[in-house]
């Protein structure tokens, strides 16, 4: 009997073709409701999801034949991975495939904050010509503090270093710089005090909560700019809003939010000096092709062992 795979979120066409070419039966059923997924899942050996599908305990309990869950992306926020493991279901993801796209977005937000690119675009579309108001800064010679020096953090650090920035990093688990020519490792307090820009590249740990809150912001330079393309919750949004209002923080860029999508009346939307995107860090043609290819490879290799 063929190994059956459910792609419950959109996948790159080449990934679906690769799995079918390997002899797997692949059904593309996107936009299933939780109840529909619960009814469908029992007949599948594997499921491939992106971020929309939530594979929680009730789905796992209904998945009588499921052997593999693949998250085509970095985090496992939408998968109850520990519960799946208890049920004997393997859980995999594709952490490297979208790293460069996320790093490039973070760099884009840094440039946007430095030169008010988003704000200037919005202003001009209303017929304004705010040339004097939108004077910015150069990033060359400025210090970038990177919190988390994993794949994405390293890629961002290398790009920023190439553009003339001084890069310092704090990582809770790594004390030696993986790219010593570009990055110097420092304690968190030193990073907070020294950085002109701070970019976070860490997972959200509910037991820890926000890594950047009011206390950490007070340790930063006046006029610091903060970028979060990691996970919602690692920055305390209420503390960030207050710091933007007082001018302690000159600018903030977020691709991720504590609640997604954020409420239409989120206080960040009313502030100047912000650069916002709707969780599009991995949303490039190249990243999605790599994510799909890696997810397909995981499924194919797993199926061959069955």
Secondary structure, 3 states (H helix, E strand, C coil): CCCEEEECCCCCHHHHHHHHHCCCEEEECCCCCHHHHHHHHHHCCEEEECCCCCECHHHHHHCCCCCEEEECCCCCCCECHHHHHHCCCEEEECCCCCHHHHHHHHHHHHHHHHHCHHHHHHHHHCCCCCCCCCCCCCCCCCEEEEECCCHHHHHHHHHHHHCCCEEEEECCCCCCCCCCCCEEECCHHHHHHHCCEEEECCCCCCCCCCCECHHHHHCCCCCEEEEECCCCCCECHHHHHHHHHHCCEEEEEECCCCCCCCCCCCHHHHCCCEEECCCCCCCCHHHHHHHHHHHHHHHHHHHHCC
